[in-house]
Amino acid sequence: VRSDGHTILVDTGLGPKPEDAPDGPGGELLVDLSAKGIRPSEIDMVVMTHLHRDHVGWNVFSQDGVDRPTFPNARYWASAVDWEHFRQPDWLTSYQTTRKCVLPLVELGLLEFMDGEHALTSELTTLPTPGHTPGHMSIVISSQGERGLILGDVAHHPLQVHETSWCS
C-alpha cells in the first residue's frame, strides 16, 4: 500500500521455503514484490495483522548467524496485545516463528507497538478485531472518498461473513 509517501507492506507471509525442506511451506514474497518493481529497501513500514507464523515469516533473515531485517528501511508494527500474548515463555517455545521472526525485531529496535485504533498514515488506521488472536488488527483504508479493509485472518472464506460461527 502506498500512502502519504510511505510504502507499506501488510503481513510478510510464511517466509522463504526452508533450505532443508524445499517442498515445505514457504512463499515467494520477494519474487512477487520484484515483479511489481518494488525493492525490499523501498518498504518503510511493515504492519502485522497478528503474530501467527504465516504472517511474520519474511520479517528477518539470518546472514552469517546474524539476524537482519528483510526490509532494512522499515519500522515494523504489531499489536501490543498480541505481543504480550505471544512473548510468554510457553508461546515462544511452541511458536518458534515468533521467536525467530518477531523477537529479533525487538532486539534490533525495529518493532513498534499499536494499542487500539492507531493512525499509520492519514489514510490507514488499524482497527482492533480480536478473536483469531487476542490482538488481531485489521487495516482501514480511507482514500478518495472510499473505504476498504485489509482483514488479516478475521475471515478465511466469504461464507464466514454470513456464518460467523463457522471456524476456518
Helices and strands as residue ranges (DSSP letters): E 2-3, E 6-10, H 29-35, G 40-42, E 45-47, H 53-56, E 60-63, E 66-69, E 75-79, H 80-86, H 89-94, H 96-101, H 103-107, E 111-114, E 118-119, E 124-128, E 137-143, E 146-150, H 159-162
